[in-house]
Amino acid sequence: MNNIEENFEMLQKEYPKLYVKLGNNNYVIEGEVRIYAINNGIELMDDFYISIEVPLNFPRVLPTIKETSNKIPESFEHVNIDKTLCLGIDTEIKIKFMKKPTLLYWFQNFVVSYFYSVMYYNKYGKVPYGERKHGTLGILQFYSEFLKLNNKKNIYAVLNAIKHNNISEFSKCPCGSYKKVRKCHLNEINILKKLDVTSDLMKIERLIKPKKKNFFLYPYTNKEYHKRFKMLLK
């Protein structure tokens, strides 16, 4: 029995209506789960059909999940284009996931919370607790809180330095504080070094360095253009 199968057994003990099968490059877990959760005294419960894809290199790469019972309304924006559920900012989830990298921990801490939001939204028309913005702005919001930086260019500088692995404990911190890394963002940088920040870096880069627009200047006025091409057509 491999690591994923052992993880599935733990998950199935809590959610016995799930079953697993081996796919081409992953394990697929499907079935029905009963989600019960409480927040600020409000208890909610419902049953959902789900499909989880667990990559063979789990837990280094996180699973993805889809809801197949169509209980998530189109107005609930935290669903990706490919219909996978947007459980949060991937990097933030990975940092929390380091504490206990099991399938059950991932499900109970991120999936259950997500479905509680869905149930609350379906009942009250709003989400129950603060949520991050969707897409790149949510990623930027996470890094702003995690690094305690408000300037997106400084956030980009930190991630870029991590990506190119040119930070040492005694070098100047790329956040712009003029302090040494060991007296500034050492702990945060050491955590992010364990992850792949390339995707986040590229998305934030597009906010900082918008793509240049190419303008084509035609050498003729409208009158000259029509005159010239009418002559060519004769």
Buried (B, 14 or more C-beta within 10 A) or exposed (E): EEBBEEBBEEBBEEBEEBEBEEEEEBBBBBBBBEBEBEEEEEEBEBEBBBBBBBBBEBBEEBBBBBBBEEBBEEEBEBBEEEEBBBBBBBBBBBBBBEEEBBBBBBBBBBBBBBBBBBBBBBEEEEBBEEEBEEEBEBBBBBBBEBBEBEEBEBBBBBBBBBBEEEBEEEEBBBBBBEEBBBEBBBEBBEBBEEBBBEEBBEBBBEBEEEEEEEEEEEEEEEEEEEEEEEEEEE
